[in-house]
């Protein structure tokens, strides 16, 4: 029985629309292509990022080491190998403790215990062993990260032999304190900067490259919706649930003194007056103030109207502090002859600590000083750069000189875009921030400039634009409309094809979810709402629904809507959903034509059934007619008597009436069964329907000496079906069982039974069973196919139409047969909740 059911289900699945299968395959292919393209882009970005940071680590001018949890060197850069004078392959996997001199081994051991205990960044000065029995006094900045220890090495001295370590340490610390004291006395503007802030700034510059403090944002100028990635949330010290995505949520987090100028910069960018490149401060919830740098560009439509802004923010706190210190240091040099040497030394240390190119330029446009980052980005050493024309090292020397003049005119310039040439031909995209520095009389001595490498950011922006283009091309190339719904704000974005599909132009549809809801056909709104809510509640794994959507000309189109949630809150609440709309009006029209054709075939089949049943029904009708004639004659005889028996006459007239009603009922049932009708669904008692169908077949069964037994489970819930079509299925199955007895012996007991019962999957099953000869194995594979028949005069459409009728009611028809024992046909119909509600409302009314 299970095998036959599987075969039947397989054939039923083949009967599904080939257009739907083709469309589903095409959509799946497109989805996979988009996913593959996204994965390739992510992989490439990941590889590029790894290569970039590996290159940065290996070529940094400051020595770096990475120690494993065992204290073994797992990674080391070129500067560190030069410091020790030992090859990289000899350092890798060796114990770092073996490089510490004997007199400092205990100090290093104690230091490591403190690191493990507090897991905070700490510094120490040690004497380490170098090549050739040399000893190197090195300052170690140690940062524990997970199970590794990141170490930055700052060489203090290299001697043969080294002076005692305690004396070296004391000399280093004394020189540093004296330098800071001189600067604190001479530079009154640095009085509010604490040693702790200086240390934090210094450490930030050392480890900034690994922090990744960059955020990406998008601002919709039409809906005023603001979207932040995780980097932006970190920069503003908030989590996803605390950020509402509205403009004021960002504005209120700005420092009060920076709000007006930052908002003005935003409006100037939207109007096209200038680029959006502000420096501003934000206040965290704990009161901390952070300096941020912003950059963005405006995206317009074909008419040039601004639609949105896409940009980045990054943490500029340490850079702003260092930049200010350097300028103040230059001022101090000109204000105090006594501090010149120490301030210059301090400025040099800050210059070299920065990972961004820093340069001082004289009033004649000549380079007077650079840091190591400038040497790396140009490929030239400090001696080659000092004294040369600064503009010679940019791809556009004219634009560089214009920027230099702009600094002199305004006193400063921010985010000035340039491209630096490397001697190898490599080009680095940068933005410059520059300011003039003066002597104690206010005369301009030159320009101090700091560059920030934006090459990677440019590549990311380009990749994002390319990814977005490919995604839109792939989706819209399939002819589908795309929608993007912000569940939290109820804002929605619709693609061009989505609007054109309904006959609208680009500006006819507002970016709100109500534009879609208001156009759903009234009869479909409840079904769509329940399907969507079931998906959002996690009751279903996919959102797929078919419904009608109103067009601009007031007509309706059938739409296949698919969607999925792509963003959730930390608590798992859906935040954003995207999907597609496919126009399936042609398929729906074809399905309607197929239904009408099925009704016509079913009508023809019913006429054939009634013709074949005519002799039995004629005999059934002839009985009440004969009784009516007999009762009428008896009535006439009683009426002719001298003393008519009125009581007897009334009894005979009543019997005559009952026989007439019986004949009329038979004729009326025949008329209802053979009339042509469209599918009319109504709440129906299936047991009552089975009894009516059996009543029509009973005369024919009596002529064939066939016993019919009904075993109906009661009560059964009402179901929504077309009464005439389901009755046709039952009659067809009864007559097929009756026809099966034609090849049986005359004295064989012929029995047909009909059962009804509830199923476990919320349905009702009807079984029509006979004890006939059964269906041969070679015919069972074809018995349900159109135009296949075992009868000499049959059309072969009866069972095929029965299958179509049951499937149109979302049910299934199958059978089980064994030669010599009989056949059982089963069909199931679903019990729908809406049917119960409709029936309840009918009862109340």
Secondary structure, DSSP 8 states (H G I E B T S, - for coil): -HHHHHHHHHHHHHTS-HHHHHHHHHHHHHHHHHHHHHHHHHHHHHHHHHHHHHHHHHH-SSEEEEE-TTSBEEEE-HHHHHHHT--HHHHTTSBGGGGB-HHHHHHHHHHHHHHHHH---EEEEEEEE-GGG-EEEEEEEEEEETTEEEEEEEEEEEESS---HHHHHHHHHHHHHHHHHHHHHH-GGGTT--HHHHHHHHHHHHHHHHH--EEEEEEETTT-BEEE-HHHHHHTT--GGG---BHHHHHTTB-TTTHHHHHHHHHHHHHTSS-B--EEEEE-TTS-EEEEEEEEEEEE-TTS-EEEEEEEEEE-HHHHHHHHHHHHHHHHHHH-GGGHHHHHHHHHHHHHH-SS-EEEEETTSBEEEE-HHHHHHHT--HHHHTTSBGGGGBS-HHHHHHHHHHHHHHSEEEEEEEEEE-TTS-EEEEEEEEEEEE-TTS-EEEEEEEEEE-HHHHHHHHHHHHHHHHHHHHHHHTT-EEEEEETTTTEEEE-HHHHHHTT--TTSS-SBTHHHHTTB-TTTHHHHHHHHHHHHTTSSS-EEEEEEEE-TTS-EEEEEEEEEEEEE-TTS-EEEEEEEEEE-HHHHHHHHHHHHHHHHHHHHHHHHHHHHTHHHHHHHHHHHHHHHHHHHHHHHHHHHSTT--HHHHHHHHHHHHHHHHHHHHHHHHHHHHHS-----EEEE-HHHHHHHHHHHHHHHHHHTTEEEEEEE-SS---EEEEHHHHHHHHHHHHHHHHHHGGGS-TTS-EEEEEEEEE-TTSEEEEEEEE-S----HHHHTTTTSTT--SSSS--S-HHHHHHHHHHHTT-EEEEEEETTTEEEEEEEEE--HHHHHHHHHHHH-
